[in-house]
Amino acid sequence: MHVETRQLILVGSLLGWMCIGACGGSTTHIESGRETLRNGDPNGPPTIQSLPDVARASASPRVQSGLTLARQILATRFPEPPADRSYRQLQSWIDEHVVPWVSARRDSVDETRSEFGLEHGASEDERIVATAVIGLLQEDTALSLANIPAPAELDTEPEIGQMFRELVRTQTQPFQTAALTEYRDCANRAYGQGQEQRRWALFCHGRFDHLEAKLHASR
């Protein structure tokens, strides 16, 4: 089989599942101006430790539950790719490990929404924290999937290898878009609460800007 045909077969196995739980949503503008965040790192990795004011926010039992679950989700790392990067081995790895990981991540994000009470009367302050955390989960999913390696057969086919990377990157974009939607909602809600939630507004706004810039750069 021609190498390009085999490459398209592998990529085709990605197209059907990487959008699970992340497609849709828009990234409309955030309503307030940009400011520099003093605490919390909007440009750092998507971790719970990067959030501002977690200790105060976690006084709510719902937020405590949501943060606990989010930590567990982020601790479940992306499956280690096989040392053998042949088409056959990568296909098996995707089918047996990556697809179940994505499905579990999708279900866990839904469960996190429930823990935060987003469908059951969460307060505005709880919603601000919840949308920031869910944004982190979606962003982490996108970053993880971006690390899918190219098949070894493409090591001597740089043009087709680049095509493969671009297609994989395209499939991570729905998760990035989902993260942007959450960060946008977080920032707008926090700005609406005034000075009391200013740090959350700046954190989510900063992450929105940082991720949106990365998304546009990849197009």
ChimeraX attribute file (.defattr): number of C-alpha atoms within 10 A of each C-alpha:
attribute: neighborCount
match mode: 1-to-1
recipient: residues
	/A:1	5
	/A:2	6
	/A:3	13
	/A:4	15
	/A:5	10
	/A:6	16
	/A:7	19
	/A:8	15
	/A:9	13
	/A:10	18
	/A:11	19
	/A:12	12
	/A:13	14
	/A:14	19
	/A:15	13
	/A:16	11
	/A:17	15
	/A:18	24
	/A:19	17
	/A:20	15
	/A:21	18
	/A:22	19
	/A:23	14
	/A:24	11
	/A:25	13
	/A:26	11
	/A:27	16
	/A:28	10
	/A:29	9
	/A:30	18
	/A:31	13
	/A:32	13
	/A:33	8
	/A:34	12
	/A:35	12
	/A:36	11
	/A:37	18
	/A:38	10
	/A:39	14
	/A:40	19
	/A:41	19
	/A:42	22
	/A:43	14
	/A:44	11
	/A:45	13
	/A:46	21
	/A:47	17
	/A:48	17
	/A:49	13
	/A:50	17
	/A:51	21
	/A:52	22
	/A:53	15
	/A:54	16
	/A:55	9
	/A:56	8
	/A:57	17
	/A:58	17
	/A:59	10
	/A:60	14
	/A:61	13
	/A:62	20
	/A:63	24
	/A:64	17
	/A:65	16
	/A:66	24
	/A:67	23
	/A:68	15
	/A:69	18
	/A:70	23
	/A:71	15
	/A:72	11
	/A:73	16
	/A:74	17
	/A:75	10
	/A:76	11
	/A:77	12
	/A:78	19
	/A:79	17
	/A:80	11
	/A:81	16
	/A:82	12
	/A:83	8
	/A:84	11
	/A:85	17
	/A:86	14
	/A:87	19
	/A:88	12
	/A:89	15
	/A:90	22
	/A:91	19
	/A:92	12
	/A:93	17
	/A:94	18
	/A:95	14
	/A:96	12
	/A:97	15
	/A:98	23
	/A:99	19
	/A:100	14
	/A:101	18
	/A:102	20
	/A:103	14
	/A:104	14
	/A:105	21
	/A:106	19
	/A:107	13
	/A:108	17
	/A:109	20
	/A:110	13
	/A:111	15
	/A:112	24
	/A:113	18
	/A:114	17
	/A:115	23
	/A:116	28
	/A:117	19
	/A:118	17
	/A:119	9
	/A:120	10
	/A:121	10
	/A:122	17
	/A:123	13
	/A:124	15
	/A:125	18
	/A:126	20
	/A:127	21
	/A:128	26
	/A:129	25
	/A:130	28
	/A:131	24
	/A:132	27
	/A:133	30
	/A:134	25
	/A:135	29
	/A:136	27
	/A:137	27
	/A:138	27
	/A:139	25
	/A:140	21
	/A:141	25
	/A:142	23
	/A:143	19
	/A:144	15
	/A:145	19
	/A:146	17
	/A:147	14
	/A:148	18
	/A:149	15
	/A:150	22
	/A:151	20
	/A:152	14
	/A:153	16
	/A:154	20
	/A:155	11
	/A:156	9
	/A:157	12
	/A:158	10
	/A:159	10
	/A:160	18
	/A:161	20
	/A:162	13
	/A:163	16
	/A:164	21
	/A:165	17
	/A:166	14
	/A:167	16
	/A:168	21
	/A:169	20
	/A:170	16
	/A:171	21
	/A:172	22
	/A:173	22
	/A:174	22
	/A:175	26
	/A:176	26
	/A:177	25
	/A:178	24
	/A:179	31
	/A:180	30
	/A:181	22
	/A:182	24
	/A:183	32
	/A:184	28
	/A:185	24
	/A:186	31
	/A:187	29
	/A:188	20
	/A:189	21
	/A:190	26
	/A:191	23
	/A:192	16
	/A:193	15
	/A:194	11
	/A:195	11
	/A:196	12
	/A:197	17
	/A:198	16
	/A:199	22
	/A:200	28
	/A:201	30
	/A:202	28
	/A:203	27
	/A:204	33
	/A:205	31
	/A:206	23
	/A:207	25
	/A:208	29
	/A:209	18
	/A:210	15
	/A:211	20
	/A:212	17
	/A:213	11
	/A:214	12
	/A:215	17
	/A:216	8
	/A:217	8
	/A:218	11
	/A:219	9
